[in-house]
Amino acid sequence: MTRQDVITQVEELLRPIAARLSLETVDIALSGEGHRTVLRVVMDRVEGGITVEECARVSEALSRQLDLYDLFEYPYTLEVSSPGLDRPLRNDADFRRFAGKKAELKTYGPVDGQRHFRGILLGVIGEAVVLQLDGRQVHLPKSQIAEARLLVEMDDLRADLDA
């Protein structure tokens, strides 16, 4: 079974668990080999974030399912966490949901002469993610986006604490 096959099966096992707890799966990653295999699952709640207790509930429920379906040939480590403040943006729903927030995107190749973009996420138009940069809009083809994540700066955190 390939890594992608395992990830696909984990996604299927997580779907009812996430639905029952009103959570969403942000990411699933599999690293290491043999006895050093680590399955990392990142979960979140659409509104309000996820708690440590909810991560523990997901971990317990998913662990039972993984044991039942015996997906791993060797012992493995399961890690369930929240996406953090600088969460990755993976799909159109993420780009729409976090419109108005600061984001950092990296492209595979140059777009308008650069590969690294920081600005205000405006959303998705057709096949492009739109960012507001220094008073101009930049349309980045989704096929060119290598990495996208929310950008959290210390000043933003201080402003939230003062509010």
Backbone bond lengths (Angstrom), bond angles and torsions (degrees), N, CA, C in turn:
res aa  C-N    CA-C-N  psi(-1)  N-CA   C-N-CA  omega(-1)  CA-C   N-CA-C  phi
1 M - - - 1.450 - - 1.542 108.07 -
2 T 1.324 116.87 131.09 1.463 120.85 -179.25 1.529 110.23 -78.30
3 R 1.342 115.38 165.54 1.473 120.47 176.47 1.521 110.28 -57.33
4 Q 1.338 116.26 -43.54 1.461 119.45 -178.62 1.527 111.16 -64.07
5 D 1.325 117.71 -36.46 1.469 120.73 176.42 1.530 110.53 -61.77
6 V 1.331 116.51 -43.02 1.467 120.74 179.19 1.528 109.78 -63.40
7 I 1.341 116.45 -46.26 1.471 120.26 -179.70 1.526 110.28 -60.79
8 T 1.321 117.19 -42.15 1.470 121.09 178.55 1.532 110.42 -61.45
9 Q 1.325 117.17 -42.51 1.467 119.58 179.55 1.529 111.34 -68.42
10 V 1.329 116.73 -37.49 1.469 119.93 176.98 1.528 109.43 -63.17
11 E 1.338 117.41 -41.87 1.475 120.73 176.96 1.515 110.62 -56.99
12 E 1.321 116.85 -43.66 1.463 121.11 -179.89 1.528 111.46 -65.16
13 L 1.329 117.35 -39.81 1.459 120.72 178.22 1.529 111.83 -69.09
14 L 1.332 116.07 -32.53 1.471 120.74 -179.12 1.527 113.19 -75.31
15 R 1.325 117.14 -29.40 1.466 121.03 -174.14 1.533 112.53 -51.15
16 P 1.341 120.32 -54.12 1.477 118.85 -179.62 1.520 113.28 -69.04
17 I 1.331 117.35 -31.38 1.468 120.58 178.01 1.526 109.25 -64.52
18 A 1.337 115.86 -48.01 1.469 120.79 179.75 1.527 110.64 -62.29
19 A 1.320 117.29 -43.09 1.470 120.74 -179.45 1.526 110.57 -61.95
20 R 1.326 117.01 -43.41 1.461 121.23 -179.02 1.532 111.68 -61.95
21 L 1.338 116.85 -34.07 1.461 121.18 -178.13 1.530 112.93 -98.48
22 S 1.341 116.71 5.85 1.476 122.76 -177.98 1.530 111.62 57.10
23 L 1.330 115.62 45.38 1.459 122.15 179.68 1.522 109.80 -118.72
24 E 1.317 115.33 170.17 1.456 120.58 174.78 1.519 109.20 -127.96
25 T 1.316 115.64 148.36 1.457 121.29 175.70 1.516 107.75 -86.92
26 V 1.330 116.59 121.68 1.458 122.06 -179.96 1.520 110.38 -89.95
27 D 1.335 116.66 -42.61 1.455 119.64 -176.62 1.521 110.01 -159.87
28 I 1.323 115.00 151.44 1.456 122.63 172.95 1.521 106.02 -134.19
29 A 1.322 117.01 128.04 1.462 121.09 179.05 1.517 109.31 -134.63
30 L 1.310 114.88 144.27 1.448 122.22 179.65 1.525 107.25 -123.39
31 S 1.330 116.90 123.91 1.464 119.28 -179.46 1.523 109.88 -134.40
32 G 1.308 115.54 165.82 1.450 120.84 -179.12 1.514 111.49 75.96
33 E 1.321 115.18 177.74 1.461 120.72 179.37 1.516 109.65 -142.00
34 G 1.308 115.42 159.21 1.451 121.33 175.93 1.511 112.15 54.83
35 H 1.328 116.23 -128.66 1.472 121.51 -176.66 1.525 112.68 -72.81
36 R 1.322 117.53 -6.87 1.469 121.21 179.76 1.530 112.13 -106.26
37 T 1.301 117.58 19.85 1.459 121.68 -179.55 1.527 110.39 -69.39
38 V 1.339 115.58 132.99 1.466 121.33 177.72 1.524 108.09 -125.46
39 L 1.319 115.83 125.30 1.459 122.52 174.75 1.517 107.06 -104.00
40 R 1.345 116.21 114.79 1.466 121.34 -179.99 1.528 108.68 -107.06
41 V 1.319 114.73 126.18 1.460 121.73 -179.94 1.528 107.45 -121.15
42 V 1.323 116.23 127.60 1.465 121.03 179.00 1.526 107.42 -112.74
43 M 1.334 115.46 123.19 1.462 122.27 -177.36 1.520 109.68 -120.65
44 D 1.340 116.15 158.27 1.460 120.93 177.12 1.520 108.92 -155.33
45 R 1.303 114.74 168.86 1.468 122.50 173.82 1.520 105.85 -112.26
46 V 1.311 116.91 138.79 1.465 120.47 -177.66 1.523 110.34 -56.49
47 E 1.305 118.08 -43.46 1.463 121.74 178.08 1.518 109.78 -118.69
48 G 1.316 116.79 124.37 1.454 120.67 170.15 1.514 117.20 93.98
49 G 1.305 119.47 -7.42 1.454 120.26 177.90 1.516 113.30 80.13
50 I 1.309 114.59 176.47 1.463 122.13 -175.32 1.531 109.05 -113.22
51 T 1.306 116.61 147.11 1.465 121.44 -179.73 1.532 110.12 -95.99
52 V 1.314 115.52 165.61 1.463 121.41 176.09 1.533 109.71 -62.01
53 E 1.332 116.54 -38.84 1.461 120.51 179.81 1.528 111.03 -63.44
54 E 1.328 116.74 -38.92 1.464 119.73 178.53 1.528 110.87 -67.74
55 C 1.333 117.13 -38.31 1.472 120.29 175.11 1.530 109.67 -59.61
56 A 1.332 116.63 -42.45 1.469 120.85 179.24 1.528 110.78 -63.65
57 R 1.344 117.22 -40.81 1.475 120.19 178.57 1.518 111.30 -63.95
58 V 1.343 116.78 -42.14 1.473 120.50 177.54 1.520 109.12 -62.49
59 S 1.322 116.79 -45.93 1.466 121.23 -179.33 1.528 111.19 -57.95
60 E 1.320 116.23 -46.12 1.462 120.60 -179.22 1.528 111.64 -64.30
61 A 1.331 116.68 -46.85 1.465 120.66 -178.59 1.532 111.39 -66.62
62 L 1.334 116.51 -43.03 1.467 119.78 -179.59 1.524 110.47 -68.02
63 S 1.311 117.40 -39.13 1.461 121.17 178.93 1.529 111.03 -59.18
64 R 1.326 116.25 -43.05 1.475 120.23 177.07 1.527 111.07 -60.51
65 Q 1.340 116.28 -44.08 1.462 120.26 179.94 1.531 111.52 -65.40
66 L 1.328 116.27 -42.19 1.464 119.88 179.80 1.529 110.94 -63.43
67 D 1.327 116.27 -39.40 1.466 119.91 177.44 1.527 110.55 -65.84
68 L 1.313 116.67 -40.16 1.461 121.53 -179.41 1.523 111.38 -63.74
69 Y 1.348 116.68 -43.20 1.462 120.99 -176.49 1.531 113.05 -91.47
70 D 1.336 117.69 -5.70 1.460 123.04 172.83 1.542 112.17 49.16
71 L 1.336 115.88 56.34 1.463 120.67 -177.29 1.527 113.68 -76.63
72 F 1.321 117.17 -21.64 1.453 120.08 -174.27 1.520 111.33 -110.05
73 E 1.307 115.02 133.80 1.459 121.68 -179.71 1.535 111.15 -73.35
74 Y 1.348 115.83 -32.08 1.458 122.49 -177.56 1.528 109.59 -118.61
75 P 1.331 117.02 168.41 1.471 118.78 171.64 1.531 109.34 -58.59
76 Y 1.309 116.20 149.24 1.466 121.32 -178.19 1.519 108.30 -139.97
77 T 1.337 114.99 164.71 1.458 120.80 175.08 1.516 107.65 -110.43
78 L 1.322 116.67 129.57 1.465 122.36 177.17 1.521 108.48 -104.46
79 E 1.334 116.40 125.81 1.463 122.11 175.83 1.517 108.45 -120.95
80 V 1.322 117.07 124.91 1.462 122.38 176.73 1.523 107.02 -118.64
81 S 1.332 116.33 127.19 1.465 120.01 -177.04 1.520 111.22 -145.38
82 S 1.322 114.44 174.36 1.468 121.51 173.38 1.523 108.03 -88.32
83 P 1.322 117.79 163.28 1.463 119.66 -178.59 1.517 113.97 -75.93
84 G 1.321 117.90 -12.40 1.456 120.22 -178.68 1.523 111.77 79.47
85 L 1.322 115.16 175.86 1.467 120.50 -177.82 1.527 112.28 -68.73
86 D 1.323 116.29 -31.14 1.465 120.35 -178.35 1.528 110.82 -99.54
87 R 1.315 114.83 44.32 1.458 122.05 -173.86 1.528 112.69 -55.16
88 P 1.314 116.35 147.02 1.458 120.01 176.02 1.525 110.66 -71.10
89 L 1.314 115.56 150.04 1.462 122.87 175.39 1.523 106.01 -111.37
90 R 1.324 117.19 119.35 1.459 120.10 -169.76 1.529 115.20 -115.01
91 N 1.324 117.64 -23.50 1.465 117.94 -172.88 1.530 110.53 -147.04
92 D 1.327 115.16 176.04 1.465 120.55 -178.53 1.527 111.95 -55.87
93 A 1.328 116.39 -40.08 1.470 119.66 -179.32 1.526 110.49 -60.63
94 D 1.339 117.45 -41.14 1.473 120.74 177.35 1.523 110.65 -64.26
95 F 1.325 117.70 -44.64 1.460 120.64 -177.96 1.532 111.23 -64.93
96 R 1.313 116.97 -32.95 1.474 120.23 177.25 1.529 110.59 -76.42
97 R 1.319 116.08 -44.75 1.472 121.62 -176.56 1.525 111.93 -60.51
98 F 1.318 117.38 -36.79 1.458 120.50 -175.94 1.528 113.25 -102.67
99 A 1.333 116.17 18.55 1.467 119.91 174.89 1.527 108.40 -57.67
100 G 1.330 115.34 138.13 1.453 120.93 -178.09 1.529 112.92 95.71
101 K 1.319 117.25 -10.07 1.467 122.19 178.98 1.527 110.13 -97.96
102 K 1.322 115.66 158.75 1.461 120.60 175.93 1.529 108.91 -74.41
103 A 1.332 115.19 139.78 1.458 120.03 -179.40 1.521 110.54 -141.74
104 E 1.314 114.60 156.92 1.452 122.18 176.43 1.520 107.21 -124.40
105 L 1.331 116.28 126.29 1.458 121.29 179.78 1.514 109.42 -126.55
106 K 1.330 115.24 141.79 1.457 121.88 175.36 1.521 107.24 -121.64
107 T 1.327 115.77 139.43 1.457 120.53 -178.68 1.527 110.24 -110.14
108 Y 1.329 115.46 159.46 1.463 121.18 178.67 1.526 111.22 -65.70
109 G 1.305 115.17 -39.56 1.458 120.65 179.88 1.513 108.95 -135.03
110 P 1.328 116.90 173.12 1.466 119.93 -178.39 1.539 112.85 -63.25
111 V 1.317 115.60 137.93 1.464 123.74 171.38 1.520 104.72 -125.16
112 D 1.314 116.83 121.57 1.470 120.98 -174.57 1.528 111.17 53.13
113 G 1.342 116.21 36.95 1.459 120.92 175.44 1.515 116.62 81.74
114 Q 1.321 118.45 5.57 1.468 119.80 178.20 1.520 111.59 -142.04
115 R 1.326 115.45 162.25 1.465 121.51 -179.00 1.521 112.93 -119.85
116 H 1.322 117.68 -8.32 1.458 122.23 -175.84 1.530 108.29 -124.51
117 F 1.333 116.76 122.01 1.461 121.34 -174.75 1.518 110.06 -126.88
118 R 1.333 116.20 135.46 1.462 122.69 174.26 1.521 106.98 -131.42
119 G 1.322 115.33 125.37 1.451 118.83 179.73 1.518 111.16 -173.68
120 I 1.316 114.98 -166.27 1.469 121.82 178.47 1.530 107.83 -90.43
121 L 1.306 115.42 124.92 1.457 121.20 178.69 1.524 109.19 -72.33
122 L 1.329 116.26 125.35 1.467 120.54 179.78 1.525 112.42 -102.09
123 G 1.334 117.46 -18.47 1.459 120.37 178.71 1.509 111.96 128.09
124 V 1.337 115.05 -152.20 1.458 122.42 -176.43 1.524 108.60 -125.67
125 I 1.316 115.46 134.58 1.467 121.39 172.19 1.519 106.51 -128.05
126 G 1.316 116.31 112.92 1.466 120.56 -178.48 1.512 110.86 60.12
127 E 1.317 116.06 -121.17 1.460 121.97 -178.44 1.519 112.59 -100.83
128 A 1.335 117.55 22.52 1.464 120.84 -177.66 1.521 111.50 -130.85
129 V 1.334 114.57 144.33 1.458 121.85 170.96 1.525 106.01 -92.90
130 V 1.337 116.22 134.92 1.462 120.39 -174.71 1.526 109.32 -109.80
131 L 1.340 114.54 129.17 1.465 122.68 177.29 1.514 109.55 -120.48
132 Q 1.323 116.12 146.36 1.468 122.64 172.36 1.522 106.65 -97.16
133 L 1.334 116.71 116.39 1.468 122.04 -179.41 1.511 109.24 -125.53
134 D 1.310 117.33 118.01 1.471 121.30 174.55 1.532 112.64 46.08
135 G 1.316 117.02 47.51 1.456 120.83 176.48 1.515 115.77 81.25
136 R 1.308 118.28 2.92 1.474 120.59 177.72 1.521 109.59 -127.07
137 Q 1.319 114.91 154.39 1.456 120.18 177.64 1.521 109.41 -96.72
138 V 1.328 115.36 136.10 1.460 121.36 177.00 1.522 107.43 -118.64
139 H 1.323 115.71 130.28 1.463 122.10 177.98 1.523 108.01 -103.70
140 L 1.329 116.25 113.51 1.458 121.44 -179.09 1.526 109.21 -103.64
141 P 1.333 117.01 119.27 1.477 118.72 178.95 1.534 110.16 -59.15
142 K 1.334 116.18 131.16 1.464 120.10 -178.73 1.525 111.18 -56.73
143 S 1.316 117.37 -34.08 1.463 120.74 -179.24 1.526 112.26 -66.97
144 Q 1.321 117.87 -16.89 1.465 122.05 -179.82 1.529 113.36 -96.52
145 I 1.332 117.97 -6.41 1.467 120.57 -175.69 1.529 109.97 -81.69
146 A 1.333 115.03 115.68 1.462 121.52 178.84 1.524 111.01 -86.61
147 E 1.329 116.12 -36.12 1.464 121.52 -177.52 1.514 108.79 -154.31
148 A 1.328 115.75 140.28 1.470 120.97 176.56 1.519 107.63 -144.06
149 R 1.330 115.56 136.45 1.463 119.70 178.32 1.511 109.68 -154.60
150 L 1.336 115.17 157.46 1.453 119.57 174.19 1.520 108.18 -66.16
151 L 1.299 115.76 146.99 1.458 121.86 -179.75 1.522 107.87 -108.46
152 V 1.314 116.14 121.58 1.462 121.19 179.97 1.521 107.45 -117.02
153 E 1.312 115.54 124.70 1.455 121.04 179.41 1.524 108.95 -114.67
154 M 1.314 116.15 153.14 1.473 121.45 -176.99 1.528 111.66 -56.52
155 D 1.324 118.24 -38.90 1.463 120.49 -179.93 1.532 111.16 -61.60
156 D 1.343 116.28 -37.26 1.460 120.27 178.40 1.537 110.12 -65.53
157 L 1.318 116.97 -41.12 1.467 120.59 179.50 1.524 110.97 -65.51
158 R 1.326 116.60 -41.14 1.472 120.13 177.79 1.520 110.85 -63.49
159 A 1.333 116.79 -41.79 1.472 121.00 -179.63 1.525 109.77 -62.93
160 D 1.344 117.52 -39.48 1.453 120.15 178.70 1.522 111.42 -65.50
161 L 1.333 117.38 -37.52 1.461 120.76 178.48 1.526 111.64 -68.07
162 D 1.330 116.65 -35.17 1.472 120.80 -178.99 1.513 112.33 -76.81
163 A 1.322 117.40 -20.28 1.476 120.64 -176.62 1.504 112.24 -72.78
